[in-house]
Amino acid sequence: MKTMKINVCGKKYPVCLNARVLVAGEERFGSLEKFDAAAFSPDIAFADFIWLLATMLDAGYKVAKREGEEPEKPGPVFCNHFSGGYDGFLDVSAG
């Protein structure tokens, strides 16, 4: 399991890449190899980027809550911030 925080529009959110994210990726893409190729490519499709980000945000929120943190839960409106694309939008920092 890998966790970190990302900064989106000045707010920090926990994200997590854990077994649940990998299983969801395998289900979405048909295999772990296809998930890896699609999800971690610099040419990721926008819909796949939004799905991966939302899935990792959900996992990060659950892990943070389980560890006693009180993270802000990103909601559906969160994706509206991406209407202009995502290049340079995320500031990823270790957390």
VENKA-V36562 format. One record per pair of residues at least 12 apart in sequence whose C-alpha atoms are under 10 Angstrom apart, sorted by the first residue. I is the first residue (numbers start at 1). J is the second residue. D is the distance in Angstrom with one decimal. If there is no record, write none. Layout:
i = {I I}
j = {J J}
d = {D D}
//
This chain:
i = {1 1 1 1 1 1 2 2 2 2 2 2 3 3 3 3 3 3 3 3 3 3 3 4 4 4 4 4 4 4 5 5 5 5 5 5 5 6 6 6 6 6 6 6 7 7 7 7 7 8 8 8 8 8 8 9 9 9 9 9 10 10 11 11 12 12 12 12 12 12 13 13 13 13 13 13 13 13 13 13 13 14 14 14 14 14 14 14 14 14 14 14 14 14 14 14 15 15 15 15 15 15 15 15 15 15 15 15 15 16 16 16 16 16 16 16 16 16 16 16 17 17 17 17 17 17 18 18 18 18 19 20 20 20 21 21 21 21 21 22 22 22 22 23 24 24 25 25 25 25 25 25 28 28 29 35 35 39 39 39 40 46 46 46 49 50 50 50 51 53 54 54 54 54 54 57 57 57 58 58 58 60 61 61}
j = {16 17 18 19 20 21 15 16 17 18 19 60 15 16 17 18 56 59 60 63 64 94 95 16 17 60 92 93 94 95 57 60 91 92 93 94 95 57 90 91 92 93 94 95 89 90 91 92 93 78 81 89 90 91 92 78 81 89 90 91 90 91 72 74 71 72 91 92 93 95 57 58 60 61 64 71 72 73 74 92 95 56 57 58 59 60 61 62 63 64 71 72 73 74 94 95 53 54 55 56 57 58 59 60 61 62 63 64 95 53 55 56 57 58 59 60 61 62 63 64 52 55 56 57 59 60 56 59 60 63 59 55 56 59 52 55 56 58 59 35 36 55 56 35 52 55 38 39 48 51 52 55 48 51 48 48 52 51 52 53 52 82 85 86 86 79 82 86 79 79 74 75 76 78 79 73 74 75 73 74 75 73 73 74}
d = {7.0 5.8 4.5 7.1 9.7 9.8 8.4 5.6 5.2 6.5 9.9 9.4 5.7 4.3 6.4 8.3 9.1 9.2 6.8 8.6 9.2 8.4 7.5 6.6 9.0 8.0 8.1 7.0 5.2 4.6 9.3 8.4 9.2 6.7 6.0 6.0 4.9 9.2 6.8 6.0 4.5 5.8 7.9 8.1 8.8 6.1 5.0 6.1 7.4 9.2 8.8 6.9 5.5 6.7 8.6 9.8 8.1 7.7 7.9 8.8 9.5 8.9 8.9 10.0 8.7 8.4 9.3 9.3 9.3 9.4 7.1 9.8 7.8 7.7 9.7 7.0 7.0 8.0 7.8 9.9 9.6 8.4 6.3 8.6 8.4 4.7 6.0 9.2 8.5 7.0 7.4 8.9 9.4 9.9 9.9 7.9 8.0 9.0 8.6 5.0 4.6 7.3 6.4 3.9 7.0 9.3 8.7 8.9 9.5 9.6 8.6 5.1 6.7 8.1 5.4 4.4 8.2 9.0 7.6 9.3 9.6 8.9 6.1 9.2 7.4 7.9 8.4 7.5 9.0 9.6 9.7 9.0 9.3 7.7 8.3 6.5 6.6 9.3 7.2 8.1 9.2 9.9 9.9 9.7 9.4 8.2 9.6 8.3 9.9 9.4 8.0 9.0 9.5 9.6 9.8 9.8 9.9 9.3 7.0 9.8 9.5 9.4 7.9 8.3 8.8 7.3 8.6 9.4 9.9 9.5 8.5 9.2 9.0 9.1 8.5 8.5 7.5 9.9 8.1 8.1 9.6 9.6 6.6 8.6}
//
